[in-house]
């Protein structure tokens, strides 16, 4: 039996000729993560609070059917080939224009309707704390060029870290921006899962990427200073989320990419910290990526997840480590182009802890 109560049998199915299953990662401290190879979706992360009580701190479902039919298709899944938005679903590479699905207002979002979140990955459990996922995205899939071979390794460390390592190679020049859309609820999921507005957030970012009303970057990088986007020192999430400020109005809350402070490109460094004051649970984020999209689940509508838990608006917070939105159309942003012979690599760590 899993600590979360999830049953492996409820995740056994066959989709597009490939078998789905549930995999359980454990450490000697008692933490547990349950994952399905459909979209790399994380179903549960069992972590203790300040009293040693375990709860599931990620939003997910309790069967493969519910994962496939989720009202939030990206609920705690892998995202690719391109996380976040591409303006009007178009980009040009070496003089050739590519057209992608329009699935978010006028724009392309998260790799399209049949992106990496909706694919069955080949899975191999390396040991009781490590899972290897592999997927080959065919040339032209969802409109992207090149056969892209992707490997993602999930691991649960003895320090209660959920570590995700991504690598990818291509046989043709393409764009890659991988991320994980984990919806964290540090209070623990439940009937009417608590709002994250009481969470205390710190972001290691002096700048962020302002966007228009369709969430596409203007192209400039703005300072957070003097705005509701300033989390350089700890701030309560809900304190300024409804401020009279263009960006929070456009996002209906926070749904923005922060530009992480880095000494050098690709260094694994501290990005964020989130504290849920009632349970005492904490989450620290470290990543090699230049940015992190913080999203406060502004479009959740109270739909049902695992074991009757419900997920109202702003009941989760996401830390999607990534390159900036619409990078293919913003040549001055850090490039997301991958050439044959190169390797895409990303490492992101979600470290759970407790403050008493």
C-alpha positions in Angstrom: 0.0 0.0 0.0 1.2 3.5 -0.7 1.4 6.2 1.9 -0.9 8.3 -0.3 -3.5 5.6 -0.7 -3.0 5.5 -4.5 -3.3 2.1 -6.0 -1.0 1.0 -8.9 -3.8 -1.0 -10.5 -5.8 2.2 -11.0 -3.1 3.5 -13.3 -2.8 0.4 -15.5 -4.2 1.0 -18.9 -3.2 1.1 -22.6 -3.2 4.4 -24.5 -2.2 4.7 -28.1 -0.8 1.2 -27.9 1.5 1.9 -24.9 1.0 0.7 -21.4 0.6 3.1 -18.5 1.5 2.4 -14.9 2.2 4.0 -11.5 5.7 4.2 -10.0 6.5 4.8 -6.4 9.6 6.6 -5.2 10.6 6.4 -1.5 13.4 7.4 0.8 14.4 6.1 4.2 12.9 9.2 5.9 9.3 8.2 5.0 8.7 10.5 2.1 7.0 9.2 -1.0 6.3 10.3 -4.5 3.8 8.6 -6.9 4.2 9.1 -10.6 2.5 7.8 -13.8 4.3 7.5 -17.1 1.4 9.3 -18.8 2.8 12.8 -19.2 5.2 12.1 -16.3 2.3 13.3 -14.1 3.1 13.4 -10.4 0.1 12.1 -8.5 1.3 12.6 -4.9 4.2 13.9 -2.9 3.9 12.9 0.7 5.8 15.2 3.1 5.6 15.8 6.8 4.5 19.0 8.5 5.9 20.5 11.7 4.2 17.9 13.8 5.4 15.0 11.6 2.0 14.5 10.0 2.2 13.5 6.3 0.0 14.9 3.6 0.0 15.0 -0.2 1.4 18.4 -1.1 0.8 18.2 -4.9 -2.4 18.3 -6.9 -3.2 15.2 -8.8 -5.7 12.4 -9.6 -6.3 8.9 -8.3 -6.7 7.0 -11.6 -5.3 7.1 -15.1 -8.8 7.8 -16.5 -9.1 11.0 -14.4 -5.5 12.0 -15.4 -6.4 11.7 -19.1 -9.7 13.6 -18.7 -8.5 16.2 -16.2 -10.1 19.7 -16.4 -6.5 20.9 -16.1 -4.6 18.9 -18.7 -1.2 20.1 -17.4 -2.0 19.2 -13.7 1.5 18.4 -12.3 2.8 17.0 -15.6 5.9 17.4 -17.7 5.6 20.1 -20.3 7.2 20.2 -23.8 8.3 20.6 -26.4 8.0 24.3 -25.5 6.8 25.3 -22.0 4.8 28.6 -21.8 3.5 30.6 -24.7 4.5 31.3 -28.2 2.8 34.3 -29.8 0.1 33.4 -32.4 1.6 29.9 -32.5 4.3 31.0 -35.0 8.1 31.2 -35.0 10.8 31.3 -37.7 14.0 29.2 -37.7 16.6 29.6 -40.5 14.1 31.6 -42.6 11.4 28.9 -42.4 8.1 29.7 -40.5 6.6 27.0 -38.3 2.9 27.0 -37.2 1.8 25.5 -34.0 -1.6 24.8 -32.4 -3.5 27.8 -31.0 -4.6 26.5 -27.6 -4.5 29.5 -25.2 -6.4 32.6 -26.5 -4.6 33.6 -29.7 -1.4 31.8 -28.6 0.3 28.4 -28.4 0.8 27.0 -24.9 2.9 24.2 -23.4 3.6 22.2 -26.5 0.0 22.1 -27.7 -3.0 19.8 -27.0 -0.9 16.6 -27.6 2.3 17.8 -26.1 4.5 15.9 -23.7 1.8 16.0 -21.0 -0.4 13.8 -23.1 2.1 11.2 -24.2 2.9 7.8 -22.7 6.6 7.8 -21.8 8.8 4.7 -21.6 9.5 4.2 -17.9 12.3 2.3 -16.1 12.5 2.3 -12.3 16.2 2.4 -11.6 15.9 1.9 -7.9 13.4 2.6 -5.2 14.1 6.3 -5.3 14.8 6.9 -9.0 12.6 6.7 -12.2 13.8 7.2 -15.8 11.4 8.4 -18.4 12.1 8.5 -22.1 10.2 9.8 -25.1 11.0 10.5 -28.7 9.0 13.4 -30.2 8.8 12.9 -33.9 9.8 15.5 -36.5 6.7 17.6 -37.1 4.9 16.5 -34.0 2.7 19.4 -32.9 4.4 21.5 -35.6 8.0 21.4 -34.2 10.9 20.4 -36.4 13.4 17.6 -35.7 13.2 14.2 -34.0 13.8 15.1 -30.3 15.0 12.3 -28.0 14.1 13.3 -24.4 15.2 11.7 -21.1 13.8 12.8 -17.8 15.0 11.4 -14.5 12.9 11.8 -11.3 14.6 11.1 -8.0 13.7 11.5 -4.3 16.8 12.1 -2.2 17.4 11.5 1.5 17.1 15.3 2.0 13.4 15.2 0.9 14.3 16.7 -2.5 12.3 16.0 -5.6 15.0 16.3 -8.3 14.2 16.5 -12.0 17.0 16.1 -14.6 16.1 16.7 -18.3 18.3 16.0 -21.3 17.5 16.1 -25.0 19.1 15.8 -28.4 17.8 16.5 -31.9 18.6 15.5 -35.5 17.5 18.9 -36.9 17.6 22.5 -35.6 14.7 23.0 -33.3 13.5 24.9 -30.1 13.3 23.3 -26.7 11.9 24.7 -23.4 11.1 21.8 -21.0 9.5 22.2 -17.6 7.4 20.5 -15.0 3.9 22.0 -14.1 3.8 20.8 -10.5 0.8 22.4 -8.7 2.0 22.6 -5.1 -0.4 22.8 -2.1 1.9 22.8 0.9 -1.0 22.8 3.3 -2.0 19.4 1.9 -4.7 18.6 -0.7 -8.2 18.2 0.8 -11.9 19.1 0.2 -11.7 22.7 -0.7 -7.9 22.8 -0.7 -6.7 25.8 1.2 -5.7 29.0 -0.7 -2.0 29.7 -1.2 -2.5 33.3 -0.5 -1.2 32.8 3.0 2.1 31.3 1.7 5.2 33.4 2.2 7.2 33.6 -1.0 10.8 34.7 -1.7 12.2 34.9 -5.2 15.9 35.3 -6.1 15.1 37.7 -8.9 15.7 41.5 -9.4 13.8 41.4 -12.7 10.7 39.8 -14.3 9.2 39.6 -17.8 6.1 41.8 -18.2 3.4 40.6 -20.6 0.5 41.9 -22.5 -3.2 41.0 -21.9 -2.7 37.6 -23.7 0.4 36.8 -21.5 2.9 37.4 -24.3 6.1 39.3 -23.3 6.4 42.9 -24.5 10.1 42.0 -25.0 11.5 44.1 -22.2 12.8 43.0 -18.8 11.5 45.1 -15.9 12.8 45.7 -12.4 10.7 44.3 -9.6 11.5 47.1 -7.3 8.5 49.2 -6.2 6.0 46.7 -7.7 3.9 43.8 -6.5 6.4 41.6 -8.3 9.1 42.2 -5.7 9.7 39.1 -3.7 13.4 39.6 -3.0 12.4 39.7 0.6 9.7 37.3 1.9 6.2 38.5 1.2 2.8 37.0 1.7 1.5 35.8 -1.7 -2.0 37.3 -1.2 -0.9 40.7 0.1 -0.6 42.3 -3.4 -2.0 39.7 -5.7 -5.1 41.8 -6.5 -3.2 45.1 -6.5 -4.2 47.9 -8.9 -1.3 46.9 -11.2 -1.4 46.0 -14.9 0.5 42.8 -14.6 -1.5 41.2 -11.8 -4.7 42.3 -13.6 -3.6 40.7 -16.9 -2.6 37.5 -15.1 -5.7 37.5 -12.8 -3.0 37.1 -10.1 0.6 35.9 -10.6 1.4 34.1 -13.8 4.7 35.5 -14.8 8.3 34.6 -15.5 10.9 36.0 -13.1 14.5 36.5 -14.3 16.6 34.6 -11.8 19.8 36.2 -10.5 22.7 34.1 -11.9 26.4 34.5 -11.7 26.9 32.4 -14.8 24.6 30.8 -17.4 23.4 27.3 -16.5 24.6 27.3 -12.9 22.4 25.4 -10.5 21.3 28.1 -8.0 18.7 29.1 -5.6 15.5 30.4 -7.2 12.7 30.5 -4.7 11.4 29.6 -1.3 7.8 29.1 -0.2 6.6 28.7 3.3 3.1 27.5 4.4 2.9 29.0 7.9 0.1 26.8 9.4 1.7 23.4 8.6 5.2 24.8 8.7 6.0 23.1 5.4 8.6 24.8 3.2 9.6 24.4 -0.4 12.9 25.6 -1.9 13.5 25.6 -5.6 17.0 25.4 -7.3 17.5 25.4 -11.0 19.9 25.7 -13.9 17.3 27.6 -15.9 17.3 31.4 -16.4 13.7 31.9 -15.3 10.9 30.5 -13.2 7.2 31.0 -14.1 5.3 31.5 -10.9 1.6 30.7 -11.3 -1.0 30.9 -8.6 -3.6 28.6 -10.2 -5.8 31.6 -11.0 -8.0 29.6 -13.4 -8.8 26.6 -11.1 -12.5 26.3 -10.6 -12.9 23.8 -7.8 -12.6 20.6 -9.9 -12.1 17.3 -8.2 -8.8 15.6 -7.8 -7.5 12.6 -5.8 -9.9 11.0 -3.2 -12.5 13.8 -3.3 -10.0 16.7 -2.9 -11.2 19.8 -4.7 -9.0 22.5 -6.2 -10.4 26.0 -6.0 -9.0 29.1 -7.6 -5.5 29.9 -6.1 -5.3 26.6 -4.2 -1.8 25.8 -5.7 1.4 27.6 -6.6 3.6 26.5 -9.5 7.4 27.1 -10.0 8.0 26.2 -13.6 11.7 26.5 -14.2 12.3 27.5 -17.8 13.5 29.8 -20.5 11.3 32.9 -21.0 8.0 32.9 -22.8 7.9 33.6 -26.6 11.7 33.3 -26.7 11.7 32.1 -30.4 10.2 35.5 -31.3 12.4 37.6 -28.9 16.0 37.2 -30.2 17.4 39.2 -27.3 16.1 36.6 -24.8 18.4 33.7 -23.9 18.1 31.3 -26.8 16.1 28.1 -26.7 17.5 26.8 -30.0 19.0 23.3 -30.0 21.2 22.2 -32.8 22.2 18.6 -33.9 25.3 17.6 -31.9 24.3 19.7 -28.9 22.6 18.4 -25.7 19.8 20.2 -23.9 20.2 19.9 -20.2 18.3 21.1 -17.2 18.3 20.3 -13.5 15.7 21.5 -11.1 15.3 20.6 -7.4 12.2 21.0 -5.3 13.4 20.7 -1.7 10.8 20.2 1.0 11.4 21.0 4.7 9.8 22.3 7.9 9.9 25.5 9.9 8.6 25.2 13.4 
